[in-house]
Amino acid sequence: MSFRVRPYKVILAQLIGPALLAATFLWTTDAVVARDVLAGGLISALSNSYFAVQAFRYQGADNADKVVRSFLKGEIGKILIAVLLFALSFNFLENLNVVALFSGFLFAHLIGISVSGWMTRGPTSKYQ
């Protein structure tokens, strides 16, 4: 079974999903909710992009120590980027809809998990 995940496809899905959800909210509700859903999705996608760049830098058993360090660096950076972007959102977005912001963030995260799982599930998997 192959566990090769192409991180750019996951990040692309995390950008497209919240954009479509925001467009739906823009069409059905108002611009503030759509903006906040999109902002939450972007926070998730941007922080996960940093993690993906760091985590997939090294591969193989010869680089095991580098792999562990790059995962740790990526996870710490991901958390710091998310906290920073949430803080900026709370400070600079007027009429912030907190539920929409966190919904967009959660939605993008769930898309990332789903796409990663879908990509690693191959026809030769014995767990299907």
C-alpha positions as a printed Julia matrix, in Angstrom:
128×3 Matrix{Float64}:
   0.0    0.0    0.0
   1.34   3.41  -0.94
   1.11   6.23   1.58
   2.47   8.86  -0.79
   0.41  12.02  -0.37
   0.93  14.92  -2.71
   0.62  17.89  -0.35
  -0.04  20.44  -3.1
  -3.27  18.62  -4.0
  -4.42  18.69  -0.38
  -3.64  22.4   -0.06
  -5.39  23.12  -3.35
  -8.49  21.33  -2.09
  -8.26  23.32   1.15
  -8.27  26.53  -0.87
 -11.04  25.58  -3.28
 -13.45  24.11  -0.69
 -13.79  27.19   1.54
 -13.87  29.45  -1.54
 -16.89  27.53  -2.85
 -18.5   27.56   0.59
 -17.89  31.31   0.87
 -19.42  31.84  -2.58
 -22.47  29.89  -1.44
 -22.8   32.03   1.68
 -22.31  35.19  -0.38
 -25.16  34.11  -2.62
 -27.48  32.96   0.2
 -26.68  35.18   3.22
 -24.35  38.17   3.34
 -20.83  39.27   2.52
 -19.6   39.32   6.13
 -20.32  35.62   6.67
 -18.77  34.75   3.31
 -15.67  36.82   4.08
 -15.23  35.19   7.48
 -15.7   31.65   6.15
 -13.09  32.39   3.49
 -10.73  33.91   6.09
 -11.02  30.82   8.29
 -10.34  28.55   5.34
  -7.31  30.6    4.36
  -5.95  30.43   7.9
  -6.17  26.66   7.76
  -4.72  26.35   4.26
  -1.83  28.74   4.86
  -0.78  27.16   8.15
  -1.06  23.67   6.65
   0.98  24.79   3.64
   3.85  25.71   5.91
   3.6   22.34   7.62
   3.54  20.49   4.29
   6.63  22.29   3.02
   8.53  21.44   6.2
   7.22  17.9    6.68
   7.92  16.64   3.18
  11.41  18.08   2.79
  13.19  14.85   3.63
  12.37  11.21   3.01
  13.92   7.85   3.67
  15.48   6.01   6.57
  18.84   7.7    6.02
  17.25  11.05   6.9
  15.18   9.85   9.88
  16.52  12.5   12.25
  15.94  15.25   9.67
  12.41  13.97   9.05
  11.56  14.14  12.75
  13.03  17.64  13.12
  11.25  18.91  10.02
   7.91  17.53  11.26
   8.41  19.21  14.62
   9.45  22.48  13.01
   6.47  22.28  10.66
   3.97  21.61  13.43
   5.27  24.39  15.67
   5.29  26.8   12.74
   1.8   25.74  11.71
   0.44  26.48  15.17
   2.22  29.84  15.38
   0.99  30.88  11.93
  -2.58  29.89  12.78
  -2.48  31.8   16.09
  -1.01  34.87  14.37
  -3.6   34.81  11.58
  -6.46  34.35  14.05
  -5.15  37.28  16.1
  -4.95  39.42  12.98
  -8.49  38.4   12.06
  -9.84  39.33  15.48
  -8.06  42.68  15.4
  -8.64  43.82  11.84
 -11.85  42.25  10.48
 -14.81  44.5   11.24
 -18.12  42.89  12.27
 -16.34  39.55  12.65
 -18.61  36.53  12.7
 -16.62  34.19  14.93
 -18.78  31.15  14.14
 -18.23  31.65  10.41
 -14.47  32.15  10.92
 -14.05  28.94  12.9
 -16.45  27.09  10.6
 -14.3   27.97   7.59
 -11.19  26.87   9.49
 -12.77  23.57  10.52
 -14.21  22.99   7.04
 -10.78  23.42   5.41
  -9.21  21.1    7.99
 -11.83  18.42   7.34
 -11.26  18.74   3.6
  -7.54  18.23   4.15
  -8.14  15.11   6.22
 -10.64  13.75   3.7
  -8.46  14.38   0.65
  -5.39  12.91   2.38
  -7.35   9.81   3.29
  -8.8    9.5   -0.18
  -5.37   9.83  -1.79
  -3.71   7.2    0.41
  -6.48   4.68  -0.15
  -5.38   2.75  -3.2
  -6.75  -0.26  -5.06
  -4.18  -2.53  -3.41
  -5.14  -1.55   0.14
  -6.03  -4.52   2.3
  -8.1   -2.25   4.61
 -10.82  -1.36   2.1
